[in-house]
C-alpha cells in the first residue's frame, strides 16, 4: 500500500504531462513548472502516552501553459500522498486552474472558460465557468468584465455539483483607465452556496424532544465595491477602496493608502482602514453580535547606498471600547535582514524578533537561514508570558536555470512542543520553449 501511494501521485502527474506534451507538438510555446517535495515529521499518538508515529508526506505541483496564436490552455494541479502511516484518504488531488483562454479576440475581447480564480474587485474566489472582458475606447480605457458559473468545491475536484440555483456565482466589474495614471473600478458579485443540511434536536409545544433536519437557504454573498488608484509623476501613490455587503446591509471594508517619495531614497506612507467582519449571509455566525475595528498609522523607509533598506511603521487599532498599538521596525537587504514587531493593549502583549540570511556558497549552491523568537501574553486574563523559538536551515543546489534541488530542516520549541523538528526535500523543474 505504501508503494502504491508513493507511485500514484507521480503517475498522475506523468499522465497529465504526456497529454499536454501531445498537444504541445502543435503549439507555439510551452511553459511548464513541476515541483515535488517530501516532508517528514513525528506526532504523539495521545496526550498521556509517550508513543509517537513517524509520517512521510509528498506534494507535487504541476503548472502547464500551452499556447498557440491567441489561445492557450492553462492548468495548475496539486497532488499529495501519505507515504508512511496514512492520515485521512492517504492520497488527494486538487485542480486549482484548468481553463482555456483567448486573448484579444477581435481586438476587443478576452475569454476564459473552465476552472479559474477570480480577481475582480469584490469578485474573488474559485469558479468553474465563463469569464469575459470587453475592451473599448481608443486606448482600451473602458473595460467591462462579466463572469458566471458554479462555485468550486472546497476539495477542488470535479464532482458533487448542486443545481445552479443552489450553487452559483456571477457578477462583473467596470474599469476606467481614461485619465493618465488614474484607475477606478466598480465591481459586483452574487454568490449562492447552499450549506449541507444537518440534524438537530428541537422541542414541541409540550417540550418533548424530537429530531429534525435543518436546511438553510442558499444566498451567501452579494457584494459591491469601488477601487481607485492614482499615481503622480511615478513617485507618489494613493489607493482607496469601499466594499458594501448588500445582503447584510453594511459597509464592511474601507481603506485608503498614501505613499509619498520625499527623496530618491526616502519614502513616507500613511494609511487608514475600516473593517467589519464579512460574515456569509446564510452562516450561523451572522446571528451573533458583531463589531467593527479601525486602524490608522504611518511609516517611513530609507534606503542606504549599499542597498540596505531601513524601515519603521506604527499603527493604532481601535475597537469598540479599547485600542491596541502595533509597532514594526527593522532593516532588509537581498542577502540578510532583521525585524522587530511589538503589540500592546487590547489584542495582548507580545514582542517578536526575526532574521534571515542568504549566502551563495558556489555558482550552483546557496544556503538560507531563518530564526524567530516571540514572547507574548494573551490578554489581561493571562498572567504568564509564553516563549516561542523557531528556525530553519536550507540548501539549494541549482545545476542549471531549469532544475534545482532543495533540502531544509525546521524546528520549533514552545510550551506545547518541547522539540518539534521537521525535514523537507524538494525538486523543482522549469521549462519554457517556443516551437
C-alpha positions as CSV (number, residue, x, y, z in Angstrom):
1,X,0.0,0.0,0.0
2,X,2.8,2.4,0.8
3,X,4.5,1.7,-2.5
4,X,1.2,2.3,-4.4
5,X,0.7,5.7,-2.6
6,X,4.2,6.8,-3.5
7,X,3.7,5.9,-7.2
8,X,0.2,7.2,-7.7
9,X,0.7,11.0,-7.5
10,X,3.8,10.8,-9.7
11,X,1.9,8.6,-12.2
12,X,-1.0,11.1,-12.3
13,X,1.4,13.9,-13.0
14,X,3.2,12.0,-15.7
15,X,-0.1,11.1,-17.4
16,X,-1.2,14.7,-17.4
17,X,2.2,15.9,-18.6
18,X,2.0,13.3,-21.5
19,X,-1.4,14.6,-22.6
20,X,-0.2,18.1,-22.7
21,X,3.0,17.1,-24.5
22,X,1.0,15.5,-27.3
23,X,-1.0,18.8,-27.7
24,X,2.2,20.9,-27.4
25,X,3.5,19.5,-30.7
26,X,1.0,21.7,-32.5
27,X,1.6,24.6,-30.1
28,X,3.7,27.7,-30.4
29,X,5.0,27.8,-26.8
30,X,5.0,25.6,-23.7
31,X,5.5,26.9,-20.2
32,X,5.8,24.2,-17.5
33,X,6.8,24.2,-13.8
34,X,6.9,21.0,-11.8
35,X,7.9,20.6,-8.2
36,X,7.8,17.7,-5.8
37,X,8.6,17.8,-2.0
38,X,8.8,15.1,0.6
39,X,8.0,16.3,4.2
40,X,8.6,14.3,7.3
41,X,7.6,14.8,11.0
42,X,6.6,12.9,14.1
43,X,3.3,13.2,16.1
44,X,2.2,12.0,19.5
45,X,-0.4,9.3,19.4
46,X,-2.1,10.6,22.5
47,X,-1.6,13.3,25.2
48,X,-0.9,10.9,28.1
49,X,1.3,8.3,26.3
50,X,4.8,8.7,25.2
51,X,4.4,6.8,21.9
52,X,5.0,8.7,18.6
53,X,4.2,8.0,15.0
54,X,6.5,8.9,12.1
55,X,5.0,10.4,9.0
56,X,6.2,11.0,5.5
57,X,4.2,13.1,3.1
58,X,4.8,14.0,-0.5
59,X,3.5,17.0,-2.5
60,X,3.6,17.6,-6.3
61,X,2.7,20.8,-8.1
62,X,2.3,20.9,-11.8
63,X,1.7,24.1,-13.9
64,X,1.4,23.9,-17.7
65,X,0.5,26.6,-20.1
66,X,0.3,25.6,-23.8
67,X,-0.3,28.5,-26.2
68,X,-0.9,28.9,-29.9
69,X,-1.7,32.3,-31.5
70,X,-4.3,33.9,-29.3
71,X,-5.3,30.8,-27.5
72,X,-3.9,29.0,-24.5
73,X,-4.6,26.0,-22.3
74,X,-3.7,26.7,-18.6
75,X,-3.6,24.3,-15.6
76,X,-2.4,24.2,-12.1
77,X,-2.6,20.8,-10.3
78,X,-1.5,19.7,-6.9
79,X,-1.4,16.1,-5.5
80,X,-0.3,14.9,-2.1
81,X,0.1,11.4,-0.6
82,X,0.9,9.8,2.7
83,X,3.9,7.5,2.2
84,X,4.0,6.3,5.8
85,X,1.2,5.8,8.4
86,X,-1.7,7.1,6.4
87,X,-3.9,10.0,7.7
88,X,-7.3,10.6,6.1
89,X,-7.7,9.5,2.5
90,X,-3.9,8.9,2.0
91,X,-3.9,10.4,-1.5
92,X,-5.6,13.6,-2.7
93,X,-5.5,15.9,-5.7
94,X,-6.7,19.4,-6.5
95,X,-7.2,21.2,-9.8
96,X,-6.7,24.9,-8.9
97,X,-6.7,26.0,-12.6
98,X,-8.0,24.3,-15.7
99,X,-9.2,26.7,-18.3
100,X,-8.9,27.7,-22.0
101,X,-8.0,31.4,-22.6
102,X,-8.5,33.5,-25.7
103,X,-6.6,36.8,-25.7
104,X,-7.6,40.0,-27.6
105,X,-10.1,38.2,-29.8
106,X,-11.5,40.5,-32.5
107,X,-9.2,43.1,-30.8
108,X,-11.8,43.7,-28.1
109,X,-12.4,40.5,-26.1
110,X,-10.5,38.3,-23.6
111,X,-12.2,35.0,-22.7
112,X,-11.6,32.3,-20.2
113,X,-13.7,29.2,-19.7
114,X,-13.1,26.5,-17.1
115,X,-11.8,26.4,-13.6
116,X,-10.2,29.7,-12.6
117,X,-9.6,32.1,-9.7
118,X,-11.3,35.5,-9.9
119,X,-9.5,38.8,-9.2
120,X,-12.2,41.3,-9.9
121,X,-12.7,43.8,-7.1
122,X,-15.1,42.2,-4.6
123,X,-15.3,39.3,-7.0
124,X,-12.8,36.9,-5.7
125,X,-12.9,33.1,-5.3
126,X,-12.5,29.9,-7.3
127,X,-15.1,29.4,-10.1
128,X,-16.0,26.8,-12.7
129,X,-17.4,28.9,-15.5
130,X,-17.0,31.7,-18.1
131,X,-15.1,34.9,-17.7
132,X,-15.3,37.7,-20.4
133,X,-13.5,41.0,-20.6
134,X,-14.7,43.6,-23.2
135,X,-12.3,46.5,-24.0
136,X,-13.5,49.7,-25.7
137,X,-12.1,53.1,-26.5
138,X,-9.2,54.4,-28.5
139,X,-6.7,53.2,-25.9
140,X,-8.9,50.4,-24.4
141,X,-9.6,52.7,-21.5
142,X,-13.1,51.2,-20.9
143,X,-13.1,47.6,-19.7
144,X,-16.2,45.6,-18.7
145,X,-15.7,42.2,-17.1
146,X,-18.6,39.7,-16.8
147,X,-18.3,36.2,-15.2
148,X,-20.6,33.4,-14.2
149,X,-20.6,29.7,-13.2
150,X,-20.6,27.4,-10.3
151,X,-18.7,27.8,-7.0
152,X,-15.7,25.5,-7.0
153,X,-15.9,22.9,-4.3
154,X,-13.6,23.1,-1.3
155,X,-11.9,19.8,-2.3
156,X,-11.1,21.3,-5.8
157,X,-12.3,18.1,-7.5
158,X,-14.9,17.8,-10.3
159,X,-17.8,16.2,-8.6
160,X,-20.9,16.9,-6.5
161,X,-22.2,19.9,-8.3
162,X,-25.5,21.2,-6.9
163,X,-28.2,22.8,-9.1
164,X,-27.3,26.3,-10.3
165,X,-29.9,27.9,-8.1
166,X,-28.1,26.4,-5.0
167,X,-24.5,26.7,-6.2
168,X,-23.8,29.7,-8.5
169,X,-21.5,32.7,-8.8
170,X,-21.9,35.7,-11.2
171,X,-21.0,39.3,-11.3
172,X,-19.0,41.9,-13.1
173,X,-16.5,44.8,-13.0
174,X,-16.4,48.0,-14.9
175,X,-12.9,49.6,-15.0
176,X,-11.8,53.0,-16.3
177,X,-8.3,54.0,-17.3
178,X,-9.2,57.2,-19.2
179,X,-7.1,59.7,-17.2
180,X,-3.3,59.3,-17.2
181,X,-2.1,57.4,-14.1
182,X,-5.6,57.1,-12.8
183,X,-7.6,53.9,-12.4
184,X,-11.1,53.3,-11.0
185,X,-13.5,50.3,-11.0
186,X,-16.9,49.4,-9.8
187,X,-17.5,45.7,-9.0
188,X,-20.3,43.4,-8.1
189,X,-20.6,39.7,-7.1
190,X,-23.6,37.4,-6.2
191,X,-22.7,34.1,-4.8
192,X,-25.1,31.3,-3.8
193,X,-23.8,28.2,-1.9
194,X,-26.4,26.1,-0.1
195,X,-24.9,24.7,3.2
196,X,-25.2,21.0,3.8
197,X,-28.4,20.1,5.8
198,X,-27.9,18.8,9.3
199,X,-30.0,17.2,12.0
200,X,-30.7,18.8,15.4
201,X,-32.9,18.2,18.5
202,X,-35.9,20.5,18.8
203,X,-38.8,20.6,21.3
204,X,-42.5,20.6,20.6
205,X,-45.2,22.7,22.4
206,X,-45.2,20.1,25.2
207,X,-41.3,20.2,25.5
208,X,-40.9,16.8,24.1
209,X,-37.6,16.4,22.1
210,X,-37.7,15.4,18.5
211,X,-35.1,15.2,15.7
212,X,-35.4,17.4,12.6
213,X,-33.4,18.2,9.5
214,X,-32.2,21.8,9.3
215,X,-31.8,23.2,5.8
216,X,-30.9,26.8,5.2
217,X,-31.3,29.0,2.1
218,X,-28.6,29.3,-0.5
219,X,-27.9,33.1,-0.6
220,X,-24.4,33.5,0.7
221,X,-22.8,36.8,-0.5
222,X,-24.0,39.8,-2.5
223,X,-21.2,42.4,-2.5
224,X,-20.3,45.6,-4.4
225,X,-17.3,47.8,-4.2
226,X,-15.3,50.7,-5.6
227,X,-11.5,50.6,-6.1
228,X,-9.4,53.7,-7.1
229,X,-5.6,54.2,-7.7
230,X,-3.7,57.3,-8.7
231,X,0.0,57.8,-9.4
232,X,1.5,61.2,-9.5
233,X,4.7,61.7,-11.6
234,X,5.5,58.0,-11.0
235,X,6.7,58.9,-7.5
236,X,3.6,59.3,-5.3
237,X,0.8,56.8,-5.0
238,X,-2.7,56.9,-3.4
239,X,-5.1,53.9,-3.3
240,X,-8.6,53.6,-1.8
241,X,-11.5,51.1,-1.7
242,X,-15.0,50.9,-0.3
243,X,-16.8,47.5,-0.1
244,X,-20.5,47.1,0.8
245,X,-22.4,43.9,1.8
246,X,-25.9,44.2,0.2
247,X,-27.4,41.1,2.0
248,X,-26.3,42.3,5.4
249,X,-26.8,46.0,4.6
250,X,-23.5,47.2,5.9
251,X,-20.2,48.7,4.8
252,X,-17.7,46.0,5.7
253,X,-14.4,47.5,4.4
254,X,-12.9,50.9,3.7
255,X,-9.3,51.7,3.1
256,X,-7.0,54.5,1.9
257,X,-3.3,54.4,1.5
258,X,-0.9,57.2,0.5
259,X,2.8,56.6,-0.4
260,X,5.0,59.7,-0.9
261,X,8.6,59.7,-2.2
262,X,10.2,62.7,-0.4
263,X,13.6,62.0,-1.9
264,X,15.2,59.4,-4.1
265,X,15.9,57.2,-1.1
266,X,13.3,58.4,1.4
267,X,9.6,57.3,1.4
268,X,6.7,58.1,3.7
269,X,3.5,56.1,4.0
270,X,0.1,56.7,5.7
271,X,-3.0,54.6,5.9
272,X,-6.4,54.2,7.4
273,X,-8.7,51.2,7.2
274,X,-12.2,50.2,8.5
275,X,-13.2,46.6,8.9
276,X,-16.5,44.8,9.7
277,X,-16.5,41.0,9.9
278,X,-17.6,39.9,6.4
279,X,-19.9,37.1,7.5
280,X,-21.8,35.0,4.9
281,X,-25.5,35.7,4.9
282,X,-26.5,32.1,5.4
283,X,-23.9,31.4,8.1
284,X,-24.9,30.7,11.7
285,X,-22.3,33.3,12.7
286,X,-24.5,36.0,11.1
287,X,-26.8,35.7,14.2
288,X,-24.1,36.7,16.6
289,X,-23.3,40.3,17.6
290,X,-20.5,41.8,15.5
291,X,-18.4,45.0,15.9
292,X,-16.0,46.8,13.7
293,X,-12.5,47.9,14.2
294,X,-10.4,50.7,12.6
295,X,-6.7,51.1,12.1
296,X,-4.7,54.2,11.4
297,X,-0.9,54.6,11.1
298,X,2.1,55.6,9.1
299,X,5.7,54.6,8.3
300,X,9.0,55.6,6.8
301,X,11.7,53.7,5.0
302,X,15.1,54.9,3.9
303,X,17.5,53.1,1.5
304,X,21.2,53.4,2.0
305,X,23.7,53.5,-0.8
306,X,24.7,49.9,-0.2
307,X,21.1,48.7,-0.8
308,X,20.1,48.3,2.9
309,X,16.5,49.5,3.5
310,X,15.7,50.8,7.0
311,X,12.1,51.0,7.8
312,X,9.7,51.8,10.7
313,X,5.9,51.6,11.0
314,X,3.4,52.3,13.8
315,X,-0.4,52.0,13.9
316,X,-3.2,52.1,16.3
317,X,-6.1,49.7,16.1
318,X,-9.4,51.0,17.5
319,X,-12.0,48.6,18.9
320,X,-15.4,49.5,20.4
321,X,-14.0,50.5,23.8
322,X,-10.4,49.5,23.6
323,X,-7.3,50.0,21.4
324,X,-4.1,48.2,20.5
325,X,-0.7,49.6,19.4
326,X,1.3,47.8,16.7
327,X,5.0,48.8,16.1
328,X,7.4,47.4,13.4
329,X,11.0,48.3,12.7
330,X,14.0,46.7,11.0
331,X,16.2,46.6,8.0
332,X,16.3,44.4,4.9
333,X,18.8,43.5,2.2
334,X,18.6,40.8,-0.5
335,X,21.1,38.8,1.5
336,X,20.1,39.5,5.1
337,X,17.6,41.3,7.3
338,X,16.4,41.8,10.9
339,X,12.9,42.9,12.1
340,X,11.2,43.6,15.4
341,X,7.4,43.7,16.0
342,X,5.5,44.7,19.1
343,X,1.9,44.6,20.1
344,X,0.3,46.0,23.2
345,X,-3.2,46.8,24.5
346,X,-6.5,45.0,23.9
347,X,-5.0,42.4,21.5
348,X,-2.5,41.2,24.0
349,X,1.2,42.0,24.7
350,X,3.9,40.5,22.5
351,X,7.4,41.0,21.2
352,X,8.9,39.3,18.3
353,X,12.3,39.3,16.5
354,X,13.1,37.6,13.3
355,X,16.1,37.5,11.0
356,X,17.2,35.9,7.8
357,X,20.5,35.3,6.0
358,X,21.1,34.2,2.4
359,X,24.6,33.3,1.0
360,X,25.8,31.9,-2.3
361,X,28.3,29.2,-1.4
362,X,29.2,28.5,-5.0
363,X,27.9,29.1,-8.5
364,X,25.4,26.2,-8.1
365,X,25.0,26.1,-4.4
366,X,23.4,28.5,-1.9
367,X,22.1,28.4,1.7
368,X,19.5,30.2,3.7
369,X,18.9,30.6,7.4
370,X,15.9,32.0,9.3
371,X,15.4,32.5,13.1
372,X,12.4,33.8,15.0
373,X,11.8,34.5,18.7
374,X,8.5,35.6,20.2
375,X,7.5,36.5,23.7
376,X,3.7,37.1,24.3
377,X,0.9,37.2,26.8
378,X,-2.7,36.6,25.6
379,X,-4.7,39.5,27.1
380,X,-5.2,40.5,30.7
381,X,-6.6,37.1,31.8
382,X,-3.1,35.5,31.2
383,X,-0.6,36.0,34.0
384,X,2.4,34.4,32.4
385,X,4.2,35.1,29.2
386,X,4.9,32.4,26.7
387,X,8.1,31.9,24.7
388,X,8.4,30.5,21.1
389,X,11.7,30.0,19.3
390,X,11.8,28.6,15.7
391,X,14.2,28.4,12.9
392,X,15.1,26.8,9.6
393,X,18.3,26.0,7.6
394,X,18.2,25.1,4.0
395,X,20.4,24.4,1.0
396,X,19.6,24.8,-2.7
397,X,21.6,23.1,-5.4
398,X,20.9,24.5,-8.9
399,X,23.0,22.8,-11.7
400,X,21.2,24.9,-14.3
401,X,18.5,27.5,-14.7
402,X,15.8,24.9,-15.2
403,X,16.5,22.5,-12.3
404,X,17.0,22.9,-8.6
405,X,17.2,20.6,-5.5
406,X,16.2,21.8,-2.0
407,X,16.8,20.4,1.4
408,X,15.5,22.2,4.5
409,X,15.4,21.5,8.3
410,X,12.8,23.2,10.5
411,X,12.3,23.3,14.3
412,X,10.1,25.0,16.9
413,X,10.1,24.9,20.6
414,X,7.3,26.3,22.9
415,X,5.2,25.4,25.9
416,X,3.3,22.7,23.9
417,X,6.1,21.3,21.8
418,X,9.4,20.9,23.7
419,X,11.1,19.9,20.4
420,X,9.4,19.8,17.0
421,X,11.8,19.0,14.2
422,X,10.8,18.5,10.5
423,X,12.6,17.9,7.3
424,X,11.8,18.8,3.7
425,X,13.4,17.7,0.4
426,X,12.3,19.1,-2.9
427,X,12.9,19.1,-6.6
428,X,11.8,21.9,-9.0
429,X,11.9,21.9,-12.7
430,X,11.0,24.8,-15.1
431,X,10.7,24.6,-18.9
432,X,9.8,27.3,-21.4
433,X,10.2,26.7,-25.1
434,X,8.9,28.0,-28.4
435,X,8.2,25.8,-31.3
